Amino acid sequence: MPQWTVLSRAGCTLCEQMLEELAAALPAADAARVEIIDIADHPDLEAKYGRRIPVLLADGDFVCAYRLDGERLRGYLQD
């Protein structure tokens, strides 16, 4: 199972929604290991993604942005 990372920003309701949907979609043990990174603390990520958050990464690879893409997520869960 990949390491999941959500790129977020404080006060982002879309980020909160993605995290809730991701927690519901993943096995409990994997949901507990989701890393949340506030891009405001990382100038390189802020420059790359800006307002294009939340972003879901699997082992550092882009999966989706803004809303959880269930189809793409299932592809990673089947591996």
N, C-alpha and C positions, 0 to 999 in steps of 0.2 A: 504494500500500500504506500502511495507517495506521501511525502511530507506536504501538507496543505498550508498555504500562507494566504492570508487576506490582507491586502494593502488597503488601509483605511485612513480616516481622519476623524478627530473628535467631533461629536455632534452630527455625524453623517447618518441620516435615517436609512438611506439605501444600504449603507454598510451594516447597520444593525439587522436589517431585513435579510441580507445575504448570509450573515452569520447564523441567524435563526434557521433559515432554510437549509444551510449546510449542515448544521448540527442535527437536524431531523433526517437528512439524507444519508449521513455517514454512520457506520457502526459507532457505538458510544466511545469505545477506546480511541478511535481515530478522531472523533469530534473533540475529545478532550485534549488532543495534541495539536490542534490547529493554532498556528502562530499568527498573531495579529501584529502588524507593523503600522504604526502611525507615520504616514509619509511626511508629515510636518517636521519630524525629527531626522529626516534623511534627504538632504538637498538633491542627491542624485535621483532618487525615486520621485521626488516632487517635480523635478524638471522633466522626467520621462512620462509621468502619468498625469500630473497636474490635477485637473478636475475630473479626470477619467477614472473615478473610483466609485465603488470598491472594485478591486481587481482580485481575482482568484488565481493563484499559482499552484501548480503541482510540481514538486521538486524543482522549483524555479522557472518552470515553463508556463507561459500564459494559457489559461483555460477560458476565462470569460471576464467581462467587465459589466458594471452597472447592475445586472440582474443575474442570478444563478441560472446557468444554462444546464438544465437537467440532462439533456441528451449528451452533451460533452462530458459531464460529470460521470454518467453511467459508463462511458467509454473507459474512463480511468478506473472505475470500480471493478470492471470486468477483467482487467489485466491481472 
